[in-house]
């Protein structure tokens, strides 16, 4: 019984390292999605690169696959603006008028949340 000729890329991928390469690609994809879902800003990008090297010599073809991923840093938070006021931090911009008594103390908000 002769083996069928492989003419489809996805069939070849499934055969590399007896299916282990395709499993690795699935793992990399899962990790990328989980990392993106966990981002604090709910926005980001991941990049997955699959490279297939094909070497030919005397009728033999060696296929060497690699998969790489570039994931965003999960704990990276954006900047929070504060202004200085009387030697401390304030969430009130100094050039904006507050009709209710001046700059707000940032520590009051933290206490209210607790």
Secondary structure as UniProt FT lines:
FT   HELIX           9..15
FT   HELIX           16..19
FT   HELIX           20..37
FT   TURN            40..41
FT   STRAND          47..57
FT   TURN            58..59
FT   STRAND          60..70
FT   TURN            74..75
FT   STRAND          83..85
FT   TURN            86..87
FT   STRAND          88..90
FT   TURN            94..95
FT   TURN            99..101
FT   HELIX           106..113
//
